Amino acid sequence: MAQHLGRRIFVVLPFLGAAVAFVVLRPVRLGLDLSGGAQVVLEAKDREPPGSALARASEGGADDQRPGAVARRPKGDASE
């Protein structure tokens, strides 16, 4: 049993030493909340160009220019 304990110590000790060295030698990096800083987040709104089909459609016109759109004719139009 004593030989198993020696093997365990031999395996665990280097990992323990590496963990201690990592904690001691690595500088502590504080986040924005602890360092007193601020972060600015910019947001952009998507907008269609003024001449695009979607912009014209949202203005109420150009329904017949969209692909697959059905042209609306007033009732009584005998052009068929």
NORDAGI-V924465 format. One record per backbone hydrogen bond with DSSP energy under -1.0 kcal/mol. NH is the residue of the N-H (numbers start at 0). CO is the residue of the C=O. If there is no record, write none. Layout:
BEGIN
nh:NH co:CO
nh:NH co:CO
END
This chain:
BEGIN
nh:4 co:0
nh:5 co:1
nh:6 co:2
nh:7 co:3
nh:8 co:4
nh:9 co:5
nh:10 co:6
nh:11 co:7
nh:12 co:8
nh:15 co:11
nh:16 co:12
nh:17 co:13
nh:18 co:14
nh:19 co:15
nh:20 co:16
nh:21 co:17
nh:22 co:18
nh:23 co:19
nh:24 co:20
nh:25 co:21
nh:34 co:30
nh:36 co:31
nh:51 co:48
nh:55 co:51
nh:56 co:52
nh:57 co:53
nh:59 co:56
nh:60 co:55
nh:68 co:65
nh:76 co:73
END
